[in-house]
Amino acid sequence: MDTDDKMFTRRTLLAGFGVAALGALAFQRSMLDREPVPQRAPGTGRLPNPTVFTHEGKAVKFYDDLIRDKVVAISMTYAQCTATCPATMGNLIRVQDMLGERIGRDVFMYSITLFPEVDTPRVLKQYAEKFGVKPGWTFLTGAPSDIESLRFALGFYDLDPAVDAIRTQHANMIRIGNAAYDRWTMSPGLVRPELIVSTINHVDRSVVHTAHIPATA
Amino acid sequence: MSTQDIVDTSGTAPVCPGRRTFLKGSVATVAAPMILAPRKSEAQAVVLPPSPPVVPWAIELPPEANLLQPVAALDPPPLAWANVAAGECGRDDHPRFGQLYVNPVFYELRARENPDWVFNPAYPPQPVWGWLGSDGQVTAPGPTIFARYGRPVIARIYNELPQDHIGFGSPEISTHLHNAHNPSESDGFPGDFFSPLKAGPNLTVPGQWRDHFWPNVYAGIEQFGGIGDPREALGTCFYHDHNLDFTAPNVLKGQIGFYLIYDWLDSGNERDNSRSALRLPSPPYDYPILLQDMRFDVNGMQSYDQLSPEGILGDMVAVNGKIQPVLRVARRKYRLRVVNGGPSRFYFLHIVNAASVQQPFIRIATDGNLLPRPLHNHRKIEIAPAERADIVIDFSVYPIGTELYLIDRQIQLDTRGPDGVSLAGRQLLKIIVDREPPEADVSRVPLLLRGLPTISAAELASAPVRSFAFDRTNGQWSINNQLFDVENPSVVVQKGSYEIWELVNPSGGWHHPIHIHLEEGRLLSMVNIETGVQIPIPPENQGRRDVYVLPPNTSMRIFVRFRDWQGKYVMHCHNLVHEDHAMMLRFDITA
């Protein structure tokens, strides 16, 4: 736990940025101006609205710009992961393909980094390009304390602090919801992608048949 | 246990197997330190504002169960196949309809919002998703159905919930009759959820309603003929929503009600002249009690945290939809059927007098199934989510005016399971002995109740053993490292077969009340997997079960049969929050 917590200190943060190229200047300022005091407040049922940064380097308000009134599928990831994280990413790529034209129109996908200290917008952009991510799926980073608050608010945590400290384990669930109706659920990230689409369809009121029906039929 | 014991950077110290597996998967690729899981006692407490205080004993429960009256006919008449043209959702056909749809009883169950439900006078009237009763009231829990073995029921279930609802709960339903021996398409399979706007992944089209064919047969109709083996009778069943991923919020909002089944033995008539009838206390002295843990926000509105992966543990307990209500009883014997409706609280119940002295009662049933013999002088009931306990208590020993309390002494800090037992406990229900019965109490509790079906030594020896580990894999619930797939079975079992299922909970942190649809099973053995020590099974848990409570680091073996019906069923954790997070497995029965 100690080692992991150090990642939140300013020194580690700066060191991290020494080796990773920074994205937008605004991103840098936002991160360095703030003391990392994550708001760990599970159970409030409310999503915070911090400024976060897209993989295109754009500053946006998390709830106002990305969530409000939308059907969303939110995952957490990190650019350097090699084990289960690419499996979830691979699944989400297939989800993106299955959603087709609905992506960016009816359904919005977000992947928030678990390691904002190193995952700058530029790193995330490279990561997204590597996976062939299309418009409508946005990768997000921000001040570590803001990301930590989001992680807790979205339910990517474990009650047990020791298990919770293993940040990589939070890359395996997908928070799915319809913000207009305040209806939220969660899907494991490693199920068949058809089932992830089906869970999205369950909360998307415009969809009648919940099961994913391939468009090729 | 100290912090030293639980933190280990080498990754080689002893650890419960579940966590070890979990760590292996998740830590291998990162620079994070290897940290072993602490035990439950070290878990981080989630601090939530408590529910506002309530006014105790300000609401009275009705003196008898709120009965749903059958209707003379259904329009249009029930069909074996889905009547999609008339608005039924696209379900599979009812099997054995020609054989068993004889002399049916019809019910209409309408899931509907009541905008003005009062849980307690301290809280404002507020919406619940209840069921329309014969008196025109929408209640949560819904009205009680009295069914009889051999009289098939068609329950036409209408989904009239507000489809534009905002907030927790999702307005599709798939009503499961827990744990009746019902055909698959009428079982309330999670993927069979429907609304006028939506069809679950296992349905063809949405609809306004669905016919549930509940034939009220005992398990074993193929083996024994007729309506099956009467030793497989169920008594205290309850219907509840099973909507995939949304069961906890929907049940909390009121999608639950009682379904009691009688037969020639447990006939529901204490004046029955038949020599075979048990003559247990019968309606109106046969009274179901549903417990649900709930939480309310600072304004007294029911709340549920949809964004928490562990749900919320309710700090208020609703008794038949009311918090700290009063039940007035006559001076005579009652049969009380206590149902833990979840979502996550475990109970350690007593009935005490004003001086907190525990009162004796007779335990007659577990999970709704009559035991072979009554268990006298019981003083506590331990029930996990979905477990049931029927007791007979004799109020004639108390003077008029006596006040008794149903209390819960379980200490529970989060949704993961119980944390101990307190001395005092808290009062859930006040029982006032307030009148003489209008007629003499002729009910009784005979020496023998219902015999158990036999399991032969040859069957035990030849039963294939299947093992299921309920675990976490990379932060996701899993069963044998597999994730739930509502569209494909993980296990296929041949109809008419029997098996031994070994249920294993290798986790150090969670209790899992495992529920298996379709048939009751028998607990053969239970063992602590860390020490290898056998755990004794108390007599009340030696009968037929449909919920198998797995404490941390335990394994149990159960014997279960799979008879009469084909198709898709589920086994899942009945901690509804775990169920909604996919701690579920689909098993199919094939010909």
Boltz contact constraints between the chains, C-beta under 6 A:
constraints:
  - contact:
      token1: [A, 3]
      token2: [B, 33]
      max_distance: 6.0
  - contact:
      token1: [A, 4]
      token2: [B, 32]
      max_distance: 6.0
  - contact:
      token1: [A, 42]
      token2: [B, 46]
      max_distance: 6.0
  - contact:
      token1: [A, 42]
      token2: [B, 308]
      max_distance: 6.0
  - contact:
      token1: [A, 43]
      token2: [B, 46]
      max_distance: 6.0
  - contact:
      token1: [A, 43]
      token2: [B, 48]
      max_distance: 6.0
  - contact:
      token1: [A, 43]
      token2: [B, 305]
      max_distance: 6.0
  - contact:
      token1: [A, 43]
      token2: [B, 308]
      max_distance: 6.0
  - contact:
      token1: [A, 45]
      token2: [B, 305]
      max_distance: 6.0
  - contact:
      token1: [A, 45]
      token2: [B, 307]
      max_distance: 6.0
  - contact:
      token1: [A, 82]
      token2: [B, 29]
      max_distance: 6.0
  - contact:
      token1: [A, 83]
      token2: [B, 29]
      max_distance: 6.0
  - contact:
      token1: [A, 84]
      token2: [B, 474]
      max_distance: 6.0
  - contact:
      token1: [A, 155]
      token2: [B, 307]
      max_distance: 6.0
  - contact:
      token1: [A, 155]
      token2: [B, 308]
      max_distance: 6.0
  - contact:
      token1: [A, 155]
      token2: [B, 309]
      max_distance: 6.0
  - contact:
      token1: [A, 159]
      token2: [B, 43]
      max_distance: 6.0
  - contact:
      token1: [A, 159]
      token2: [B, 44]
      max_distance: 6.0
  - contact:
      token1: [A, 159]
      token2: [B, 310]
      max_distance: 6.0
  - contact:
      token1: [A, 160]
      token2: [B, 37]
      max_distance: 6.0
  - contact:
      token1: [A, 160]
      token2: [B, 43]
      max_distance: 6.0
  - contact:
      token1: [A, 161]
      token2: [B, 44]
      max_distance: 6.0
  - contact:
      token1: [A, 162]
      token2: [B, 35]
      max_distance: 6.0
  - contact:
      token1: [A, 162]
      token2: [B, 37]
      max_distance: 6.0
  - contact:
      token1: [A, 162]
      token2: [B, 38]
      max_distance: 6.0
  - contact:
      token1: [A, 163]
      token2: [B, 37]
      max_distance: 6.0
  - contact:
      token1: [A, 165]
      token2: [B, 35]
      max_distance: 6.0
  - contact:
      token1: [A, 166]
      token2: [B, 26]
      max_distance: 6.0
  - contact:
      token1: [A, 166]
      token2: [B, 27]
      max_distance: 6.0
  - contact:
      token1: [A, 166]
      token2: [B, 32]
      max_distance: 6.0
  - contact:
      token1: [A, 168]
      token2: [B, 26]
      max_distance: 6.0
  - contact:
      token1: [A, 168]
      token2: [B, 30]
      max_distance: 6.0
  - contact:
      token1: [A, 169]
      token2: [B, 26]
      max_distance: 6.0
  - contact:
      token1: [A, 169]
      token2: [B, 474]
      max_distance: 6.0
  - contact:
      token1: [A, 169]
      token2: [B, 475]
      max_distance: 6.0
  - contact:
      token1: [A, 172]
      token2: [B, 474]
      max_distance: 6.0
  - contact:
      token1: [A, 172]
      token2: [B, 475]
      max_distance: 6.0
  - contact:
      token1: [A, 172]
      token2: [B, 476]
      max_distance: 6.0
  - contact:
      token1: [A, 181]
      token2: [B, 166]
      max_distance: 6.0
  - contact:
      token1: [A, 182]
      token2: [B, 166]
      max_distance: 6.0
  - contact:
      token1: [A, 182]
      token2: [B, 167]
      max_distance: 6.0
  - contact:
      token1: [A, 183]
      token2: [B, 170]
      max_distance: 6.0
  - contact:
      token1: [A, 184]
      token2: [B, 306]
      max_distance: 6.0
  - contact:
      token1: [A, 184]
      token2: [B, 307]
      max_distance: 6.0
  - contact:
      token1: [A, 185]
      token2: [B, 245]
      max_distance: 6.0
  - contact:
      token1: [A, 188]
      token2: [B, 476]
      max_distance: 6.0
  - contact:
      token1: [A, 188]
      token2: [B, 483]
      max_distance: 6.0
  - contact:
      token1: [A, 188]
      token2: [B, 582]
      max_distance: 6.0
  - contact:
      token1: [A, 191]
      token2: [B, 483]
      max_distance: 6.0
  - contact:
      token1: [A, 198]
      token2: [B, 201]
      max_distance: 6.0
  - contact:
      token1: [A, 208]
      token2: [B, 206]
      max_distance: 6.0
  - contact:
      token1: [A, 209]
      token2: [B, 199]
      max_distance: 6.0
  - contact:
      token1: [A, 210]
      token2: [B, 200]
      max_distance: 6.0
  - contact:
      token1: [A, 210]
      token2: [B, 201]
      max_distance: 6.0
  - contact:
      token1: [A, 211]
      token2: [B, 201]
      max_distance: 6.0
